[in-house]
Structure formats: structure tokens, C-alpha cells
Amino acid sequence: MRAFLLACCSLVFLASCGSGESSSSSSASQAATPKQATTLSSKSTMESKEPATETMSETLQPEQLGIVPERIIIPAIDVDAPIVKEGLNQNGDMEVPDNSVDVGWFEPGTEPGNAGSSVLAGHVDDYTGPAVFFDLKDLEKGDEVIIVGEGGEELTFEVQKVESYPWDDAPIREIFGPTDERRLNLLTCTGLYDKGTNNHQERLAVYTELVTE
């Protein structure tokens, strides 16, 4: 657990920040939350005369609604951007978009729409000006985030809260940890920029949940 937390800390601190260069990476060799299925089973005997019924594992397993994200649309801040899959490099670091227009999805984690915390990260700015998540801080509770899948499927998420944290004190469990809710968390940098360290002083997290009818 300690290694998991330390790895995720680096992930949050660095994944969505910097100037948009591909060299920006973060230690996250164990950052992905394993997808765990409930494996409860019910035993039956030869003497039982009752018809077979579905097992507890079948009744308890949440419906799989996840999609492979291809595009993110946030009407409130005029974002309509492609999503690229990001994983871990050979050093065990999370890779992030090497430009200021793409949004990175942490593919080893949760698919948007499934129970758990799906995480997307984008740059706030680069050397030329604002980047894809520059206005993320302006989102408010109730704003919509639309994820479009590879097959054209659409899922709508609703903003629950917007929080900023010191770069070295983000709530890792809340952002990346397991949950029964179907969450989509958006990450970027905020606060003052330190040229000496090429680092913003704070991290911004937008927490959203899937809208279900």
C-alpha cells in the first residue's frame, strides 16, 4: 500500500503539468488500481431438489458500462479535444500527451463509465499560451462532461466538485482509489508557475460522476 501511495503521488504531481514536452513523466509503476471482480459463490449439493439459481457473484457484479474514450467535450468551457491512451513507460512512469491539445487517459486504470475512478489529465498551458485544460478551474457543480467512445457511444458525467491542492499534498486515494461510484476525475495544474522547477505550485482536480437515467 505504501508503494501504491508513493507511486500515485508522483503521478498526480507531474502527469498533467509542465510545458507539454514528452519528457514529462511520473513514477507510477503501481499506480493503476487493479480491476477486481466479486467472486462469491454459492455451493450446491447432489441432494438438493431446488432448481439452480444465479450465484451471488452474478447478482453483485456491477453492470459494465465502460467505453474506450476517444474524445472529451466540456460545453461550459468550450473544450472539444481528442483523448489519447497513456500508460507506463519502460521506467514505470506514466506517459502524458506530448502536446497541449490532447487529453491523456490513464489506460491501465478504469474505463469511463465503469465503477471506479477513471482519470484524464491535460496540460494547463505551454510556452506559447493556454492549453486544453486552461479553463478547467472555471467548471462548477452541475456542469457536464461528455465522453465519446471509439464506436461513437456517449457518456455524460456531471461535475460534483472542483478542488485544488498543494502540489505535494493531493488526496491520492480520492483521485485514483477504488469506489462503487462511476467517477471520472480530470487533472491539471494550477497556481503560480515556478520557472526554476518547471512546476506549478498546485494541482487541480475536477470530480465528476456518471449521469444515469
C-alpha positions, 0 to 999 in steps of 0.5 A, a space after each residue: 500500500 505504501 508503494 501504491 501511495 508513493 507511486 500515485 503521488 508522483 503521478 498526480 504531481 507531474 502527469 498533467 503539468 509542465 510545458 507539454 514536452 514528452 519528457 514529462 513523466 511520473 513514477 507510477 509503476 503501481 499506480 493503476 488500481 487493479 480491476 477486481 471482480 466479486 467472486 462469491 459463490 454459492 455451493 450446491 449439493 447432489 441432494 438438493 431438489 431446488 432448481 439452480 439459481 444465479 450465484 451471488 457473484 452474478 447478482 453483485 457484479 456491477 453492470 459494465 458500462 465502460 467505453 474506450 474514450 476517444 474524445 472529451 467535450 466540456 460545453 461550459 468551457 468550450 473544450 472539444 479535444 481528442 483523448 489519447 491512451 497513456 500508460 507506463 513507460 519502460 521506467 514505470 512512469 506514466 506517459 502524458 500527451 506530448 502536446 497541449 491539445 490532447 487529453 491523456 487517459 490513464 489506460 491501465 486504470 478504469 474505463 469511463 463509465 465503469 465503477 471506479 475512478 477513471 482519470 484524464 489529465 491535460 496540460 494547463 498551458 505551454 510556452 506559447 499560451 493556454 492549453 486544453 485544460 486552461 479553463 478547467 478551474 472555471 467548471 462548477 457543480 452541475 456542469 457536464 462532461 461528455 465522453 465519446 467512445 471509439 464506436 461513437 457511444 456517449 457518456 455524460 458525467 456531471 461535475 460534483 466538485 472542483 478542488 485544488 491542492 498543494 502540489 505535494 499534498 493531493 488526496 491520492 486515494 480520492 483521485 485514483 482509489 477504488 469506489 462503487 461510484 462511476 467517477 471520472 476525475 480530470 487533472 491539471 495544474 494550477 497556481 503560480 508557475 515556478 520557472 526554476 522547477 518547471 512546476 506549478 505550485 498546485 494541482 487541480 482536480 475536477 470530480 465528476 460522476 456518471 449521469 444515469 437515467 
